[in-house]
Amino acid sequence: MSARAVPRGPEAGSSDDTRAVLARHDVRPKRHFGQNFLLDQNLTRRIAELAVPDGAAVIEIGAGLGALTVPLLERARSVVAIERDRDLVPALRAELATHPRSGSLRIVEADAKTFDYVAELSNTDAPRAVAGNLPYNLTGPLLETLAGLAPHLERAATLVQLEVAERVTAKPGTAEYGALSVFMQAAYQVTRPLVVRRGAFFPQPNVDSALIVLVPRQERIEETTWFRKLVKAAFSQRRKQLRNAWRGALAGESLAIVAGRAGIDLERRGETLSVEEFARVAAEAGVR
């Protein structure tokens, strides 16, 4: 799926709308929470369409003022909206109290890094999804969490920095391809359907964003201890040949045997290996 840039147009919401809601509840965006609120209603509807299989139960990360919560509610069976900011939670509840589907919404004041997603998802039937506008300062930990949630989801869709989206979707042999690419692609089929310009947010960030859509692989590659160790070693010294990059993980003779069984040339660099090739080496290392 090719990426389509989404500018903020005249028909979109304005920062005045967002400021009015914030002023009505006497709250301000908090920089230390990485709060950048979506303005464009057409954009939030499009994100909801891409994020939610019809009739899904959805967990929303970082509900903010409810810009994405509303279109999620219109498509989902139910929405659990997580918001960490205790000042925003009552504002969010007040803004959505009269929504026709408010009975299908539960607002939870919680930290998205420590929220028990598995317990929440285990209490509902499929299809299940996660959606959200990830705070820039928490993108890494939250993507790691999403990677682990693949067995419990039918889909996830999140806004992240454009640079991160390029890394998540990168192919072997490209400059952007790295450990994050491998770990996310081991769990999901990843696409980047939308690029969202910085003007679509208030306050306006310094970088553009993109939507990544994650669909669990039918044959998920297990992130074993060996898989993690080999991927991290390969990219911590990405310009080195695998013979040298993996030397600390496997002794010379064992390394040659494992690589041979997996069909991997140790003169290659880690950045050229596909997710499946990393998995083959990890599997052989585990049974050597």
C-alpha positions in Angstrom: 0.0 0.0 0.0 1.6 3.3 -1.0 1.7 6.2 1.3 -0.4 9.2 0.6 0.5 12.6 2.1 -2.3 14.2 4.1 -2.0 18.0 4.4 -4.1 20.0 6.7 -6.7 21.8 4.5 -9.2 24.5 5.0 -12.0 22.0 5.6 -10.1 20.5 8.5 -10.5 21.4 12.1 -8.6 24.5 13.2 -6.3 25.1 16.1 -9.0 27.5 17.4 -11.3 24.5 17.9 -8.7 22.7 20.0 -7.8 25.8 21.9 -11.5 26.3 22.7 -11.8 22.8 24.1 -8.7 23.2 26.1 -9.8 26.6 27.4 -13.3 25.3 28.3 -11.7 22.8 30.6 -8.8 25.1 31.7 -6.1 22.7 30.5 -3.0 23.2 28.4 -0.9 20.8 26.3 1.9 19.3 28.3 5.2 19.1 26.4 6.6 16.5 28.8 3.8 14.2 27.9 4.5 14.7 24.2 0.9 16.0 23.6 0.2 17.0 20.0 -3.6 17.0 19.3 -5.0 16.0 15.9 -7.0 18.7 14.2 -8.3 17.3 11.0 -11.6 15.4 11.3 -11.3 14.0 7.8 -7.9 12.6 8.8 -9.1 11.0 12.1 -12.0 9.3 10.2 -9.5 7.9 7.7 -7.3 6.7 10.5 -10.3 5.0 12.1 -11.2 3.3 8.9 -7.7 1.9 8.5 -7.4 1.0 12.2 -10.6 -0.8 13.0 -12.0 -4.0 11.4 -15.8 -3.6 11.4 -17.2 -4.4 14.9 -13.8 -4.6 16.6 -13.1 -4.0 20.2 -10.5 -1.2 20.3 -7.9 0.0 22.8 -6.9 3.6 22.0 -3.5 4.8 23.2 -3.5 8.4 24.3 -7.1 9.6 23.7 -6.3 13.2 24.4 -9.3 15.4 23.7 -11.1 12.6 21.8 -10.4 13.6 18.2 -9.7 10.0 17.2 -12.0 8.5 19.9 -15.1 9.7 18.2 -14.6 8.1 14.8 -13.3 5.0 16.5 -16.6 4.8 18.4 -18.5 5.1 15.2 -16.9 1.9 13.8 -15.9 -0.2 16.8 -18.0 -2.5 19.0 -16.4 -0.9 22.0 -13.5 1.5 22.8 -11.2 1.5 25.9 -9.6 4.9 25.7 -6.3 5.2 27.7 -5.2 8.7 28.8 -2.4 9.4 31.3 -3.0 13.1 31.8 -5.2 13.4 34.9 -6.2 16.9 33.7 -7.4 15.7 30.4 -9.4 12.7 31.6 -12.3 14.7 33.1 -12.3 16.9 30.0 -12.5 13.9 27.7 -15.3 12.4 29.8 -17.2 15.7 29.6 -16.7 16.1 25.8 -17.9 12.5 25.1 -20.6 12.2 27.7 -23.4 13.0 25.3 -22.1 10.9 22.4 -24.8 8.5 21.1 -22.4 5.6 21.7 -21.0 6.7 25.0 -22.2 3.5 26.5 -19.6 1.6 24.4 -16.8 3.8 25.7 -14.7 3.3 28.8 -12.1 6.0 29.6 -9.2 4.8 31.7 -6.7 7.0 33.4 -3.5 5.0 33.0 0.1 5.0 31.7 0.2 3.4 28.3 3.6 1.9 29.0 2.3 -0.1 32.0 -1.3 -0.8 31.0 -2.2 -4.5 31.0 -3.2 -4.9 27.3 -3.2 -8.7 27.4 -5.7 -8.8 30.3 -8.0 -6.2 28.6 -7.8 -8.0 25.2 -8.4 -11.4 26.8 -11.7 -10.3 28.2 -13.2 -9.6 24.8 -13.9 -11.5 21.6 -12.2 -11.0 18.2 -11.8 -8.9 16.2 -9.6 -6.8 18.5 -7.4 -3.8 17.6 -5.2 -1.1 19.0 -5.1 2.5 17.7 -3.6 5.7 18.7 -1.4 8.8 18.2 1.7 7.7 20.0 3.6 10.3 22.0 6.9 10.9 20.4 8.8 10.4 23.6 7.2 6.9 24.1 7.3 5.6 20.6 10.1 3.0 21.2 8.6 1.4 24.3 5.1 1.4 22.9 6.1 -0.2 19.6 7.9 -2.9 21.6 4.7 -3.5 23.5 2.7 -3.7 20.2 5.2 -6.3 18.9 4.4 -8.5 21.8 0.6 -8.1 21.4 0.5 -9.6 17.9 -1.0 -12.9 19.1 -3.9 -11.0 20.7 -4.8 -8.7 17.8 -6.3 -8.6 14.4 -4.9 -5.1 13.6 -3.1 -2.2 15.1 -2.7 1.3 13.6 -0.7 4.1 15.1 0.7 7.5 14.2 4.4 7.8 14.7 7.2 10.1 13.6 7.8 9.7 9.8 11.4 8.7 10.4 10.2 5.8 12.7 7.6 4.7 10.2 10.3 4.5 7.5 12.4 2.3 9.8 9.5 0.1 10.7 8.6 -0.5 7.0 12.2 -0.7 5.7 13.4 -3.5 3.5 16.7 -5.4 3.9 19.7 -3.6 2.3 18.4 -0.1 2.9 19.8 2.5 5.2 16.6 2.6 7.3 16.6 -1.2 7.9 17.5 -2.1 11.4 16.6 -4.0 14.5 13.3 -2.2 14.8 12.4 -3.2 11.3 13.2 -6.9 12.0 11.3 -7.1 15.3 8.2 -5.4 14.0 8.1 -7.3 10.7 8.7 -10.6 12.6 5.3 -10.0 14.3 3.3 -8.1 11.6 2.8 -7.3 8.0 3.5 -3.6 8.1 2.3 -0.9 5.7 2.5 2.9 5.8 -0.6 4.2 4.0 -0.5 7.8 5.2 2.0 10.6 5.7 0.7 13.3 8.0 2.2 16.7 7.8 3.1 18.5 11.0 0.5 21.2 10.4 -2.2 18.6 11.2 -1.4 18.9 14.9 -1.7 21.4 17.7 0.8 22.3 19.1 2.7 21.8 15.8 5.6 19.4 16.2 8.9 19.9 14.5 8.6 16.7 12.3 6.1 15.0 10.1 4.3 11.9 11.1 3.0 8.8 9.4 0.4 6.1 10.0 1.6 2.5 10.2 -0.9 -0.3 10.0 0.1 -3.6 11.5 -1.6 -6.9 10.6 -0.3 -10.0 12.5 1.5 -12.4 10.3 -0.3 -15.7 9.7 3.0 -17.5 10.6 4.4 -15.3 13.3 8.2 -15.5 13.8 8.8 -16.1 17.5 11.0 -13.6 19.2 13.1 -16.0 21.1 16.2 -15.2 23.2 18.4 -16.2 20.3 16.5 -14.2 17.8 16.8 -11.1 19.9 20.5 -11.7 20.6 21.4 -12.3 17.0 19.4 -9.3 15.6 20.8 -6.9 18.2 24.4 -8.1 17.6 24.0 -7.8 13.8 22.9 -4.2 14.0 25.0 -3.0 16.8 27.9 -3.4 14.4 26.0 -3.2 11.1 29.0 -2.4 8.9 30.8 -5.6 10.1 30.5 -8.9 8.4 28.3 -11.4 10.3 31.4 -13.5 11.1 32.6 -10.6 13.3 29.3 -9.2 14.4 28.1 -12.5 15.8 31.4 -13.6 17.3 30.3 -12.5 20.8 27.1 -14.5 20.5 28.5 -17.8 19.1 32.0 -19.2 19.3 33.8 -19.6 16.0 33.2 -23.2 15.3 29.6 -23.1 16.5 29.0 -20.0 14.5 30.2 -21.6 11.3 28.1 -24.7 11.9 24.9 -22.8 12.7 25.3 -20.4 9.7 26.0 -23.4 7.4 22.9 -25.2 8.5 20.8 -22.0 8.1 22.3 -21.3 4.7 23.8 -18.0 5.6 27.1 -16.7 4.2 29.0 -15.1 7.2 30.7 -12.6 4.8 27.3 -10.9 4.5 26.3 -7.9 6.7 23.4 -8.1 9.1 21.5 -5.3 7.2 21.2 -7.6 4.2 19.4 -10.4 6.1 15.6 -10.8 5.8 13.5 -11.5 8.9 13.1 -15.1 7.8 16.9 -15.5 7.5 17.4 -14.2 11.1 14.8 -16.7 12.2 16.5 -19.6 10.5 19.8 -18.8 12.2 18.1 -18.3 15.6 16.4 -21.7 15.2 19.6 -23.4 14.4 21.4 -21.7 17.3 18.7 -22.9 19.7 19.3 -26.6 18.8 23.0 -26.7 18.2 
